[in-house]
Amino acid sequence: MVKKRNKLSQMLEGFSLKATQATGTSSSFILALSIILVWALTGPLFQFSDTWQLVINTGTTIVTFLMVFLIQRTQNKDALAIHLKLNEIVAALDGASNRLIDVEDLTEEEIKTLHKYYQKLVTMAKKDLKLTQSHSIEEAEARHVAKHRQHRH
């Protein structure tokens, strides 16, 4: 059963990939535009009837319905690939905050909290001569406090 599901999944993924690649071309756009033009030109022939309008409405609805899933699949795959690449960069960079690895799995509220912390980091970094001096909020706060101690004495 697992092998059948795997093969089916592979076939569907292959089909989705080919469909996505095919529909994202200039040729596909020209084909779609041609269909619309032929439909519009046949309007007088069919006296702009309800059936004539229903043909294009049904066709575009079906295509749109299917394309939503193809687009979402492509976006999900691309987003996952980008997250993995960014996670690799964060993990590999010395001084980078590892708390950002898999940040996309946090809740919206947790992401907003992190965003507030990084806004604070930017505010502190703007006070420095170099924006790239700090790597983490804790490090930026420690540097900020140390600088103020030096200026007071």
C-alpha positions, -999 to +999 in steps of 0.1 A: +000+000+000+028+024+009+046+017-024+014+024-044+008+056-025+044+066-031+041+060-068+008+078-070+023+107-051+053+108-074+031+107-104+009+135-091+040+156-082+054+150-116+022+160-133+018+191-111+054+202-119+049+198-156+015+216-155+030+244-135+059+248-159+036+246-189+011+271-176+037+296-166+048+303-202+041+330-228+027+303-250+001+294-224-009+330-221-012+334-259-033+302-260-056+316-232-059+349-249-067+332-282-095+312-266-110+344-252-107+361-286-123+332-304-151+331-278-156+369-282-157+367-320-183+339-319-206+361-298-226+375-328-228+340-343-245+327-311-264+360-306-246+365-273-268+339-258-268+327-222-253+294-234-225+313-251-217+332-219-220+300-198-193+283-219-167+309-210-178+312-174-177+275-169-144+271-186-127+299-167-141+287-134-127+252-139-093+265-150-092+290-121-102+263-096-074+240-108-048+267-111-054+278-075-042+244-063-012+244-087-002+279-076-005+270-039+015+238-043+043+257-061+043+285-034+044+259-006+073+241-022+092+273-029+085+287+006+098+255+022+129+255+000+136+292+009+131+284+046+155+256+044+181+278+027+177+305+052+179+281+081+212+268+067+225+303+065+214+312+100+228+279+114+261+284+096+267+321+104+288+327+135+269+351+158+235+346+141+206+340+164+196+303+161+162+312+175+152+322+140+156+287+126+121+274+118+106+307+128+078+300+103+065+274+127+059+299+155+024+313+161+015+347+147+018+362+182+053+347+187+064+361+154+050+396+163+070+394+196+102+386+178+094+414+153+092+438+183+125+426+196+142+431+162+126+466+159+143+474+192+176+460+178+173+482+148+167+513+170+198+505+191+218+497+160+209+531+145+226+547+175+259+529+166+283+540+140+278+507+121+244+491+116+260+457+114+278+458+148+252+437+167+241+402+162+215+396+188+192+417+210+211+406+241+244+415+226+231+448+214+217+457+248+250+447+265+270+469+240+245+497+244+248+496+282+286+494+280+287+524+257+266+545+280+288+535+310+319+547+291+303+580+283+292+587+319+327+582+333 
